[in-house]
Amino acid sequence: MLYDIQQIRADFPILSRTVYGKSLVYFDNGATTQKPRQVVEAITDEYYNTNANVHRGVHFLSQQATELHEASRETVRKFINARSTNEIVFTRGTTESINLFVSSFGEEFMQEGDEVIVSVMEHHSNIVPWQLLAAKRGIAIKVIPMNNRGELLMDEYRRLFSERTKVVSVTHVSNVLGTVNPVRELIDYAHSQGVPVLIDGAQSIPHMPVDVQQLDADFYVFSAHKIYGPTGVGVLYGKEEWLDKLPPYQGGGEMIQHVSFEKTTFNELPFKFEAGTPDYIGTTGLAKALDYVSSIGMENIAAYEHELTQYALRRLKEIPGMCIFGEAQERGSVISFLVGDIHHFDMGTLLDRLGIAVRTGHHCAQPLMIRLGIEGTVRASFGLYNTKEEVDVLVSGIERVRKMFL
Ligand code: PLP
């Protein structure tokens, strides 16, 4: 299939705007992605034509809205190849998915002295919930270290297991280093020890085909807004046999079967974990976004972004004083860097004046910054609509900033 970049860019109206009189170069896709017309129009259309609360009404609109919402669940199921829609829980995003998991799994399966294994390159959202559980329950957090290229040390990983290890929770792709972790290998080893695994897919789902059955992940989480969908909605995938065993996370409407003051029974999967009115408009937007990327093809997106990232790495390395953090063999389309002793904040601010949106700071991964011995980086993260010409604009922008600091 021909990758029609001009057509793709035309689907994202925001890409043709200017900032400070310069054409926008949007390289902050790791934080959030822009939205195609198709997603925005589907959201508008539902508000204009089909809006009603789901699962509640006998009336026409409510049934239509419910059908749309449940069709979106099926779209998600198909996209990640889950076995059943019972395994697709809608949440507010990756962060809520992880909090739900930690809270429910911790309550049911973890006692004082039990252990979770995470990696040194986790986002705060896969660290702090475990720390909250540690404060409540006295569990211990063990950390997989990495080498200087940003690759996890697999021997060390295997050594971290003990009879108190209850769960492994790791990111698929680092939001700072771009490292694609060998999750299938991590999962296989954990399973050989009888331990389930949660994969944080926030940075993998937009960039590569993901098949949860092929990965054999017990849980996989992601946010819609990082894959060209709306903010405020996300997914917790869990194997049905696991979700069945977990207690509800929040109480309220939707998640119950029957309520009395004496005894309440809970709804079946996946509704047991979906208290309150769901973001049914958001799930429509998410489904449209998944349809959108599927129409281009995740394999095609992965190949396109790979070539773009290789080009960017090559060009950036030509800049004197360039230091790139993350040189893993397997890497995604995130590039973190510093140039000489120019502060990341100065670089980001000056690039912004040239119309280039990059991220600066610790990227919600302060333990990783400590491991790298730095305070923060500049991060350029690419999406399916970015181009080599935009990379050239970034490179000449960095050159300009560098010369100002000479
Ligand atoms: N995990 C990773 C690896 C991320 O990059 C992010 C967001 O940057 C998150 C989790 C949190 O995602 P959200 O803020 O959408 O909940």
Boltz pocket constraint, residues with backbone or C-beta under 6 A from the ligand:
constraints:
  - pocket:
      binder: B
      contacts: [[A, 30], [A, 31], [A, 92], [A, 93], [A, 94], [A, 95], [A, 96], [A, 123], [A, 125], [A, 126], [A, 171], [A, 173], [A, 174], [A, 175], [A, 200], [A, 202], [A, 203], [A, 223], [A, 363]]
      max_distance: 6.0
